[in-house]
């Protein structure tokens, strides 16, 4: 069966006005997310992952502003909706009930003065005031069981929960209205390795049972490799590669992706063979007049690519179905290897 899109992002641009000028944190990002997939978005801190997610959710705060693009949501029933054309009131219909999120540093999201059950009630009633307390609590108990938490958590305050329990509570809270899409922004940050994998296992189980579409934002490639169906790689505000995870991992078509994959430690080989990507991401207020990755790209540094800015302003489809911003990907791959 052909996969159907659930979210289509077209040429999304988000800028922040600063005293030094406009900083475009999300620059002409386009991607299609298919119903039932888990999509991973990876990249270094400051690459634009969270900004893109905020654009989808329409939670960009001043001085930030969406300056261009379209975001289409495809519900199971009804026609496609361009989320960016909705005003704040119109978007409320979709936020949390259709598109929910688990925020970065979610452990700080819970209100310390409220019991966990009050968080569930406030969230549910904000979108569906007709629900009774009994209905909300029954749903909350089922979801808490799915994230492997006991019912007693409902009568606890956030400070009485461990970091991993808080994280699972937030995941449960995002599921209370049975959304189509969940955006998870660094959901395992600040957790120990064992708890990280425990959370990942829970998310995989929820996806299997509910068929929910997930967008997983992280800078840790090793965490999501075995979880996601497709993967997008962001660098300096741009999407530089997007494709099926097995293709991107086995045969990356952008030198930045190759550098990320080559930097991951492995138990199977000599860790000394792993190399960090040299240099640093560019100053977003002083972008180079060439390909943004050129100053760190060994192919460019070796004189094998001119790093044309104009040619990297578009994405190219490869023979394996990936989209890459590198216009010399075939030569690049040979030279990288």
C-alpha positions as CSV (number, residue, x, y, z in Angstrom):
1,X,0.0,0.0,0.0
2,X,1.3,3.4,-1.0
3,X,2.2,5.6,2.0
4,X,0.0,8.6,2.4
5,X,1.3,12.0,3.6
6,X,0.1,13.4,6.9
7,X,2.2,16.5,7.0
8,X,3.8,18.4,4.1
9,X,6.2,21.2,4.8
10,X,7.0,23.5,1.8
11,X,9.7,26.2,1.8
12,X,9.3,27.0,5.5
13,X,11.3,30.1,6.5
14,X,11.5,31.5,10.0
15,X,13.4,34.6,11.0
16,X,14.4,36.3,14.2
17,X,15.1,40.0,14.2
18,X,18.2,40.9,16.1
19,X,20.1,44.2,16.6
20,X,22.6,42.9,14.0
21,X,20.0,42.0,11.5
22,X,17.6,39.2,10.5
23,X,18.7,35.7,11.5
24,X,17.0,33.0,9.4
25,X,17.0,30.0,11.7
26,X,14.9,27.9,9.4
27,X,15.7,28.5,5.8
28,X,13.5,27.1,3.0
29,X,12.8,23.8,4.6
30,X,10.7,21.3,2.7
31,X,9.8,17.7,3.6
32,X,6.9,15.2,3.4
33,X,6.1,13.1,6.5
34,X,4.0,10.0,5.9
35,X,1.2,8.7,8.0
36,X,2.3,6.1,10.5
37,X,6.0,6.8,10.1
38,X,8.6,7.7,12.8
39,X,10.7,10.5,11.4
40,X,14.0,11.5,12.9
41,X,15.4,15.1,12.5
42,X,19.1,15.2,13.5
43,X,21.7,18.0,13.5
44,X,24.0,19.9,15.8
45,X,22.6,22.3,18.4
46,X,21.4,25.5,16.7
47,X,20.8,23.7,13.4
48,X,17.1,24.7,13.3
49,X,15.4,21.5,14.5
50,X,13.4,23.0,17.4
51,X,12.7,26.2,15.3
52,X,11.1,24.1,12.6
53,X,9.0,22.2,15.2
54,X,7.9,25.5,16.7
55,X,6.9,26.6,13.2
56,X,4.7,23.5,12.7
57,X,3.1,24.2,16.1
58,X,2.8,27.9,15.6
59,X,4.6,28.6,18.9
60,X,7.2,31.0,17.5
61,X,7.6,33.9,20.0
62,X,8.7,37.5,19.1
63,X,11.2,38.5,17.8
64,X,10.7,35.3,15.7
65,X,8.4,35.2,12.8
66,X,7.3,32.8,10.1
67,X,8.1,34.8,6.9
68,X,7.3,32.2,4.2
69,X,6.1,28.7,3.4
70,X,3.2,26.3,3.7
71,X,2.5,23.5,6.1
72,X,-0.3,21.1,5.1
73,X,-1.9,18.7,7.5
74,X,-3.9,15.8,6.0
75,X,-6.5,14.5,8.4
76,X,-8.1,11.1,7.8
77,X,-11.4,12.8,7.0
78,X,-11.7,16.1,5.2
79,X,-9.4,18.1,3.0
80,X,-5.9,19.2,3.6
81,X,-5.4,22.2,5.9
82,X,-2.7,24.8,5.5
83,X,-1.8,25.4,9.1
84,X,0.0,28.6,8.4
85,X,-3.2,30.3,7.1
86,X,-5.0,29.7,10.4
87,X,-5.2,32.4,13.0
88,X,-4.5,31.6,16.7
89,X,-8.1,30.6,17.3
90,X,-8.3,28.4,14.2
91,X,-5.1,26.6,15.1
92,X,-6.4,25.7,18.6
93,X,-8.6,23.2,16.9
94,X,-5.6,21.2,15.9
95,X,-3.0,21.8,18.6
96,X,-2.8,18.9,21.0
97,X,-5.9,17.2,19.6
98,X,-4.3,16.5,16.2
99,X,-0.7,17.6,16.7
100,X,0.8,17.3,20.1
101,X,4.3,17.8,21.4
102,X,6.8,16.7,24.1
103,X,8.9,19.8,24.7
104,X,12.6,20.0,25.1
105,X,13.5,19.9,28.8
106,X,10.0,18.5,29.5
107,X,10.8,17.9,33.1
108,X,10.5,21.7,33.6
109,X,7.1,21.8,31.9
110,X,5.0,20.3,34.7
111,X,3.5,22.9,37.1
112,X,4.9,22.1,40.5
113,X,1.8,23.3,42.3
114,X,-0.5,20.9,40.5
115,X,-1.1,17.2,41.0
116,X,-0.4,15.1,37.9
117,X,-4.2,14.4,37.5
118,X,-4.9,18.1,37.4
119,X,-2.5,18.4,34.4
120,X,-4.5,15.8,32.5
121,X,-7.8,17.4,33.4
122,X,-6.7,20.9,32.4
123,X,-5.3,19.7,29.1
124,X,-8.4,17.7,28.2
125,X,-10.9,20.3,29.2
126,X,-9.1,23.1,27.4
127,X,-9.9,21.3,24.1
128,X,-13.0,19.3,25.0
129,X,-14.9,20.8,28.0
130,X,-17.7,18.2,27.6
131,X,-15.5,15.4,28.9
132,X,-16.3,14.4,32.5
133,X,-13.6,14.0,35.1
134,X,-14.3,10.2,35.2
135,X,-13.7,9.9,31.4
136,X,-10.5,11.9,31.5
137,X,-9.2,9.8,34.5
138,X,-10.0,6.5,32.8
139,X,-8.2,7.5,29.7
140,X,-5.3,8.8,31.8
141,X,-5.0,5.5,33.7
142,X,-4.9,3.5,30.4
143,X,-2.2,5.8,28.9
144,X,-0.1,5.8,32.1
145,X,-0.1,2.0,31.9
146,X,1.1,2.2,28.3
147,X,4.1,4.3,29.5
148,X,4.7,1.9,32.4
149,X,3.6,4.2,35.2
150,X,1.3,3.2,38.1
151,X,-2.1,4.9,38.8
152,X,-0.7,6.4,42.0
153,X,1.3,8.9,39.8
154,X,-2.0,10.7,39.3
155,X,-2.1,11.8,42.9
156,X,1.5,12.8,43.0
157,X,3.2,16.2,42.6
158,X,5.9,16.6,40.0
159,X,8.7,16.9,42.6
160,X,7.7,13.4,43.9
161,X,8.6,11.8,40.5
162,X,12.0,10.9,39.2
163,X,13.3,12.4,35.9
164,X,12.4,9.4,33.9
165,X,8.9,9.3,35.5
166,X,8.3,13.0,34.7
167,X,9.4,12.3,31.1
168,X,6.9,9.5,30.8
169,X,4.2,11.6,32.4
170,X,4.7,14.3,29.7
171,X,4.5,11.6,27.0
172,X,1.3,10.3,28.5
173,X,-0.1,13.9,28.7
174,X,0.6,14.3,24.9
175,X,-1.5,11.3,24.2
176,X,-4.6,12.2,26.2
177,X,-6.5,13.6,23.2
178,X,-5.3,10.8,20.8
179,X,-3.5,13.1,18.3
180,X,-2.4,12.0,14.8
181,X,1.1,13.4,15.2
182,X,3.5,13.8,18.2
183,X,6.6,16.0,17.9
184,X,9.2,14.9,20.4
185,X,11.9,17.5,21.0
186,X,15.0,15.9,22.5
187,X,12.8,13.6,24.7
188,X,15.8,11.8,26.2
189,X,18.0,14.8,27.0
190,X,19.4,14.9,30.6
191,X,18.4,11.3,31.3
192,X,20.9,8.5,32.0
193,X,21.6,6.0,29.2
194,X,19.5,3.2,30.6
195,X,16.5,5.5,31.1
196,X,17.0,6.9,27.6
197,X,16.6,3.4,26.0
198,X,13.7,2.7,28.4
199,X,11.9,5.8,27.0
200,X,12.7,4.8,23.4
201,X,11.3,1.3,24.0
202,X,8.1,2.8,25.3
203,X,7.8,5.1,22.3
204,X,8.2,2.2,19.9
205,X,5.5,0.3,21.8
206,X,3.1,3.2,21.6
207,X,3.8,3.6,17.9
208,X,3.1,-0.1,17.3
209,X,-0.1,-0.1,19.3
210,X,-1.5,3.2,18.1
211,X,0.0,3.7,14.7
212,X,0.7,7.3,15.6
213,X,3.1,9.4,13.5
214,X,6.1,10.7,15.4
215,X,8.6,13.4,14.6
216,X,11.8,12.8,16.7
217,X,14.2,15.8,17.1
218,X,17.6,15.0,18.4
219,X,21.3,15.7,18.1
220,X,22.2,12.1,19.0
221,X,22.2,9.9,15.9
222,X,22.9,6.7,17.8
223,X,19.7,7.1,19.8
224,X,17.3,7.0,16.9
225,X,19.0,4.8,14.3
226,X,17.0,1.7,15.2
227,X,13.7,3.6,15.8
228,X,12.9,5.8,12.8
229,X,11.6,5.0,9.3
230,X,13.0,8.2,7.7
231,X,15.6,10.6,8.7
232,X,16.2,14.3,8.0
233,X,19.5,16.0,8.5
234,X,19.6,19.8,9.3
235,X,22.6,22.1,9.1
236,X,22.8,25.8,9.6
237,X,19.0,26.2,9.3
238,X,18.7,24.1,6.1
239,X,17.6,20.5,5.5
240,X,20.6,19.0,3.8
241,X,19.5,15.4,3.4
242,X,16.2,13.4,3.8
243,X,15.4,9.8,3.1
244,X,14.7,6.3,4.4
245,X,16.9,5.6,7.4
246,X,18.6,2.5,6.0
247,X,19.6,4.4,2.9
248,X,20.9,7.4,4.8
249,X,22.9,5.3,7.2
250,X,24.4,3.0,4.6
251,X,24.9,5.4,1.8
252,X,24.7,9.1,2.9
253,X,24.5,11.5,0.0
254,X,25.7,14.7,1.7
255,X,29.2,15.1,3.2
256,X,27.8,16.5,6.5
257,X,25.6,13.3,6.9
258,X,28.7,11.2,6.1
259,X,30.6,13.1,8.8
260,X,27.9,12.5,11.4
261,X,27.7,8.8,10.6
262,X,31.5,8.5,10.7
263,X,31.7,10.1,14.1
264,X,29.5,7.6,15.9
265,X,31.5,5.3,18.2
266,X,31.0,1.6,17.6
267,X,31.6,-1.5,19.7
268,X,32.6,-3.4,16.5
269,X,35.7,-1.4,15.4
270,X,38.6,0.7,16.6
271,X,37.2,3.9,18.1
272,X,40.3,5.7,17.0
273,X,39.1,5.4,13.4
274,X,36.1,7.6,14.2
275,X,36.6,11.3,13.3
276,X,34.9,14.4,14.5
277,X,33.8,16.9,11.8
278,X,36.4,19.7,11.8
279,X,35.5,23.3,12.5
280,X,32.2,24.8,13.7
281,X,28.8,25.7,12.2
282,X,28.7,29.2,10.6
283,X,27.6,32.4,12.2
284,X,24.0,32.6,11.1
285,X,24.2,36.4,10.9
286,X,27.3,36.2,8.7
287,X,26.7,33.3,6.4
288,X,29.4,32.5,3.8
289,X,28.6,33.4,0.1
290,X,29.2,29.7,-0.7
291,X,27.8,26.4,0.4
292,X,27.2,26.6,4.1
293,X,29.1,23.4,4.8
294,X,32.0,24.2,2.5
295,X,34.3,25.6,5.3
296,X,34.1,22.2,7.0
297,X,33.8,19.9,3.9
298,X,37.0,18.0,3.1
299,X,36.0,17.7,-0.5
300,X,35.8,21.5,-0.8
301,X,39.0,22.0,1.2
302,X,40.8,19.5,-1.1
303,X,39.8,21.6,-4.1
304,X,37.4,19.1,-5.5
305,X,34.2,21.2,-5.2
306,X,33.7,24.9,-5.7
307,X,30.9,25.0,-3.1
308,X,28.4,27.0,-5.2
309,X,25.8,28.7,-3.1
310,X,23.3,28.9,-5.9
311,X,23.5,25.1,-6.6
312,X,23.0,24.3,-3.0
313,X,19.8,26.4,-2.7
314,X,17.8,23.4,-4.0
315,X,17.5,19.7,-3.1
316,X,18.4,16.9,-5.6
317,X,16.8,13.4,-5.7
318,X,19.3,10.6,-5.8
319,X,19.0,7.2,-7.4
320,X,18.2,5.7,-4.0
321,X,15.3,8.1,-3.4
322,X,17.1,10.4,-1.0
323,X,17.0,14.1,-1.2
324,X,20.3,15.9,-0.9
325,X,21.5,19.5,-1.0
326,X,24.9,18.4,-2.3
327,X,25.0,18.7,-6.1
328,X,28.2,16.6,-6.4
329,X,27.0,13.8,-4.1
330,X,28.2,10.9,-6.4
331,X,31.8,12.4,-6.6
332,X,31.6,13.4,-2.9
333,X,30.7,9.9,-1.7
334,X,33.6,8.3,-3.7
335,X,36.0,10.9,-2.3
336,X,34.7,10.6,1.3
337,X,35.2,6.8,1.2
